[in-house]
Amino acid sequence: MKQDPVFDTPGDELACPWTGCRAKTIHTNGNVAKITWVSTGDHPYTGMFKGSDTGFARLSVAKPPDTKTPNLAPGMGVKLLRDGMDSADFVCMYGVDGQDDLNFFANDFSNHIPDPKSIALLPLEARFATATNYIQTVALSEMASYTQDGTQESEVNFPWSLRFAPSGQYNFPSTVAEGYTNFLDDLSTITEGSVLYDVYAMDKPTELGGTQMKVAQIITQSEMTTSFWGDEKMFIRHQRMEDDLKIHPEWEPYTPKYKGLLVLEEANEPGCPFAHLLQYLQ
């Protein structure tokens, strides 16, 4: 697997050589808040799953909102700080196709998202597939490997997937008719001390008898605000699902794998509207 800046860049900021910072092609604008990850304390998971008193959450959308349909593609990136080493990072969302609702908190998020449906997403899928075979998932084993003080766990235990259920403290207009204007303005009304999400962990795939339990809450420790640094420089590292599957190879048959090679072959046929884009992604 070749090196990729989304998965392999160290640190907490996007690389900015003399040519300028690497541009974010999706999730370009969002709101950032300081957060704590408050563990329930009664689960088996290790590392940062035990709790974090210093972190950041960035809430954003993957594409411009469509106020007519309507459609919004909300997601969240989380960065939990650790002493003497890089932060524990992960991303989650509802799905890259978006939801037919402009309320940011209309649906749960997960680090396992459904198969994209829109043909317009083929170039994005192909781009991610250059870095991982599992483009619909991000891994969690690194998050479970070290505690907040940087101590390495002797036995690492992490779940198959996470589900982020909106707490219900905030609900925003679903349509323009109901009063929607801008998701950034909606999120800016979130105050310090708000519970953003209840976090549920699935221990293994449902096909293997997996069960779900609540493991944490994500609570804001500041107002949620727009931020030039958050939009231009904040880097939330993705972990390849391959890392988790090395530890739990029994999960592999139930992990959706990129099937785009056949799609790419079809897309390169004369007349495909995305052929000119795909030539840059292969």
C-alpha positions as MATLAB code, in Angstrom:
seq = 'MKQDPVFDTPGDELACPWTGCRAKTIHTNGNVAKITWVSTGDHPYTGMFKGSDTGFARLSVAKPPDTKTPNLAPGMGVKLLRDGMDSADFVCMYGVDGQDDLNFFANDFSNHIPDPKSIALLPLEARFATATNYIQTVALSEMASYTQDGTQESEVNFPWSLRFAPSGQYNFPSTVAEGYTNFLDDLSTITEGSVLYDVYAMDKPTELGGTQMKVAQIITQSEMTTSFWGDEKMFIRHQRMEDDLKIHPEWEPYTPKYKGLLVLEEANEPGCPFAHLLQYLQ';
ca = [
       0.000    0.000    0.000;
       1.557    3.297   -1.038;
       2.041    6.189    1.348;
      -0.854    8.648    1.411;
      -1.052   12.026    3.201;
      -4.544   11.382    4.593;
      -3.387    8.199    6.341;
       0.342    8.605    6.835;
       1.065   12.242    7.695;
       2.251   12.714   11.304;
       1.201   15.613   13.505;
      -1.951   17.680   13.845;
      -1.657   20.145   10.956;
      -1.768   19.773    7.199;
       1.625   19.970    5.576;
       2.266   23.455    4.206;
       5.422   23.568    2.053;
       6.397   26.678    0.119;
       3.788   25.772   -2.495;
       1.014   26.145    0.106;
      -1.142   23.888    2.273;
      -2.692   20.720    0.838;
      -6.249   21.667   -0.056;
      -9.184   19.830    1.493;
     -11.354   18.590   -1.356;
     -14.239   17.522    0.919;
     -15.364   18.752    4.341;
     -13.837   22.109    3.455;
     -15.833   24.208    5.943;
     -16.892   23.364    9.469;
     -17.124   24.287   13.128;
     -14.641   23.285   15.842;
     -15.053   22.872   19.592;
     -12.876   21.620   22.407;
     -14.301   18.360   23.751;
     -13.904   15.653   26.331;
     -14.454   11.958   25.674;
     -16.211   10.813   28.837;
     -16.065    7.043   29.168;
     -18.896    5.143   30.829;
     -16.178    3.145   32.575;
     -17.925   -0.209   32.221;
     -16.581   -1.471   28.889;
     -13.518   -3.548   27.943;
     -11.872   -1.174   25.472;
      -8.394    0.215   26.019;
      -6.330    3.307   25.270;
      -8.289    6.476   24.607;
     -11.545    4.578   24.955;
     -10.882    4.888   28.706;
     -11.349    8.639   28.433;
      -9.822   11.899   27.247;
     -10.066   15.282   28.926;
      -8.525   17.217   26.022;
      -9.671   16.931   22.447;
     -11.303   18.634   19.492;
     -14.291   17.828   17.320;
     -14.789   19.334   13.890;
     -18.304   19.123   12.454;
     -18.557   19.715    8.718;
     -20.289   18.612    5.530;
     -18.735   16.623    2.692;
     -20.262   18.720   -0.076;
     -22.185   21.979   -0.449;
     -25.697   21.740    1.037;
     -28.558   21.361   -1.415;
     -31.384   23.424    0.029;
     -33.860   22.523   -2.713;
     -33.856   18.717   -2.567;
     -32.922   19.039    0.389;
     -29.651   17.205    1.025;
     -26.882   17.566    3.596;
     -23.823   15.306    4.040;
     -22.758   15.847    7.667;
     -19.750   14.289    9.324;
     -17.359   14.672   12.235;
     -13.630   14.436   12.781;
     -12.341   13.825   16.319;
      -8.854   14.490   17.667;
      -8.002   13.273   21.205;
      -4.682   14.592   22.511;
      -2.038   12.363   24.108;
       1.142   13.229   25.996;
       4.378   13.009   24.049;
       2.917   11.561   20.859;
       0.486   12.189   18.038;
      -3.193   12.455   18.846;
      -5.728    9.671   18.436;
      -7.865   10.623   15.424;
     -10.879    9.229   13.640;
     -13.657   10.349   11.312;
     -17.304    9.361   11.045;
     -20.379   10.394    9.107;
     -23.866    9.359    7.986;
     -22.861    8.619    4.393;
     -21.224   10.352    1.451;
     -24.524   10.514   -0.447;
     -25.903   12.658    2.353;
     -29.304   12.780    4.029;
     -32.588   14.246    2.799;
     -32.668   16.632    5.748;
     -30.817   19.881    6.517;
     -30.769   19.208   10.273;
     -27.144   18.338   11.057;
     -28.278   16.062   13.877;
     -30.998   14.209   11.964;
     -29.091   10.899   11.845;
     -26.474    8.814   13.615;
     -22.870    8.761   12.393;
     -20.535    5.776   12.159;
     -16.952    4.986   11.234;
     -18.497    2.372    8.906;
     -20.575    4.056    6.210;
     -22.888    2.549    3.571;
     -21.899    1.922   -0.019;
     -22.107    5.171   -2.043;
     -24.978    5.228   -4.531;
     -24.287    8.256   -6.708;
     -22.195    7.778   -9.855;
     -20.851   11.282   -9.237;
     -18.881    9.847   -6.305;
     -16.868    7.438   -8.461;
     -13.807    9.729   -8.676;
     -13.813   10.196   -4.877;
     -14.050    6.443   -4.325;
     -11.214    5.838   -6.761;
      -9.051    8.418   -5.004;
      -9.470    6.778   -1.587;
      -8.918    3.338   -3.115;
      -5.361    4.353   -3.999;
      -4.634    4.312   -0.247;
      -6.832    1.492    1.140;
      -8.971   -1.384   -0.084;
     -11.602   -0.533    2.534;
     -12.841    2.919    1.622;
     -16.062    2.745    3.690;
     -14.380    2.219    7.046;
     -11.704    3.690    9.280;
      -9.877    1.654   11.897;
      -9.833    2.042   15.691;
      -6.900   -0.080   16.879;
      -4.435    2.825   17.102;
      -6.881    4.778   19.277;
      -6.971    1.797   21.639;
      -3.186    1.327   21.743;
      -2.141    4.259   23.964;
      -3.736    6.052   26.903;
      -3.979    9.801   27.348;
      -0.638    9.976   29.170;
       1.083    8.145   26.307;
       1.318    4.761   28.025;
       1.258    1.846   25.586;
      -1.342   -0.801   26.346;
       0.020   -4.327   26.829;
      -3.224   -5.805   25.529;
      -5.128   -3.769   22.958;
      -8.912   -4.127   22.829;
     -11.025   -2.156   20.369;
     -14.496   -2.490   18.844;
     -15.488   -3.398   15.296;
     -17.392   -0.128   14.838;
     -18.712    2.960   16.588;
     -22.109    4.619   16.318;
     -22.585    8.249   17.311;
     -26.163    9.009   18.333;
     -27.095   12.707   18.606;
     -27.904   13.517   22.231;
     -31.073   15.420   21.320;
     -29.906   18.625   22.997;
     -29.823   20.311   19.591;
     -32.107   19.944   16.582;
     -32.064   22.346   13.663;
     -34.513   23.136   10.821;
     -34.885   20.333    8.289;
     -35.808   22.577    5.339;
     -35.600   26.186    4.230;
     -39.346   26.466    4.849;
     -38.733   25.504    8.472;
     -36.034   28.183    8.819;
     -32.752   26.634    7.653;
     -30.184   29.189    6.505;
     -26.677   27.798    7.049;
     -25.356   24.732    8.912;
     -22.362   26.764   10.145;
     -24.711   29.204   11.858;
     -26.731   26.327   13.329;
     -23.645   24.695   14.815;
     -22.431   28.037   16.191;
     -25.350   28.018   18.639;
     -23.841   25.020   20.472;
     -22.477   26.080   23.853;
     -19.864   24.795   26.266;
     -20.990   21.790   28.299;
     -23.273   20.365   25.607;
     -23.492   16.630   25.015;
     -23.007   16.228   21.275;
     -23.202   12.450   20.925;
     -23.715    9.274   22.872;
     -21.157    6.757   21.619;
     -22.044    3.084   21.127;
     -19.508    0.365   20.298;
     -20.202   -2.844   18.365;
     -17.742   -5.470   19.554;
     -17.705   -7.526   16.332;
     -19.716   -7.875   13.113;
     -23.378   -8.761   13.571;
     -22.797  -11.858   11.433;
     -20.463  -13.102   14.183;
     -22.960  -12.331   16.948;
     -21.792   -8.796   17.671;
     -23.496   -6.776   20.399;
     -23.589   -3.057   21.053;
     -23.066   -1.093   24.247;
     -22.758    2.561   25.219;
     -19.126    3.431   25.916;
     -18.861    7.237   26.074;
     -20.280   10.695   25.563;
     -18.682   13.527   23.592;
     -19.132   16.773   25.551;
     -18.094   20.247   24.417;
     -15.631   22.231   26.529;
     -16.022   25.423   24.509;
     -18.432   27.057   22.126;
     -18.504   25.567   18.648;
     -17.074   28.102   16.273;
     -15.936   28.527   12.688;
     -12.175   28.600   12.418;
      -9.648   29.445    9.709;
      -7.219   27.004   11.338;
      -9.911   24.328   11.439;
     -10.710   24.762    7.751;
      -7.208   25.319    6.387;
      -4.757   23.496    8.669;
      -6.430   21.124   11.130;
      -5.468   17.565   10.162;
      -7.459   14.550   11.347;
      -5.607   11.393   10.441;
      -7.456    8.369    9.056;
      -6.372    4.860   10.032;
      -6.611    2.091    7.440;
      -9.049   -0.711    8.220;
      -6.295   -3.112    7.151;
      -4.652   -2.446   10.544;
      -7.692   -3.703   12.452;
      -8.084   -6.718   10.176;
      -4.508   -7.823   10.861;
      -5.507   -8.192   14.506;
      -8.986   -9.562   13.796;
      -8.764  -11.403   10.457;
     -12.111  -13.060   11.222;
     -13.751   -9.673   10.561;
     -12.477   -9.449    6.986;
     -15.352  -11.321    5.237;
     -17.813   -8.823    6.704;
     -15.852   -5.683    5.826;
     -16.993   -4.040    2.567;
     -14.148   -3.921    0.069;
     -13.660   -1.538   -2.822;
     -15.029   -3.022   -6.038;
     -14.143   -0.134   -8.309;
     -11.708   -1.804  -10.681;
     -14.575   -3.039  -12.820;
     -16.241    0.334  -12.517;
     -13.035    2.066  -13.564;
     -12.754   -0.127  -16.618;
     -16.290    0.814  -17.605;
     -15.619    4.458  -16.827;
     -12.681    4.513  -19.188;
     -14.903    3.476  -22.060;
     -15.478    6.224  -24.655;
     -18.345    8.479  -23.691;
     -18.106    8.009  -19.915;
     -18.531   11.485  -18.346;
     -15.886   10.717  -15.683;
     -13.184    9.239  -17.899;
     -11.241   12.506  -17.987;
     -11.244   12.661  -14.181;
     -10.330    9.052  -13.560;
      -7.151    9.270  -15.610;
      -5.691   11.406  -12.828;
      -6.668    8.970  -10.088;
      -5.129    5.744  -11.345;
];
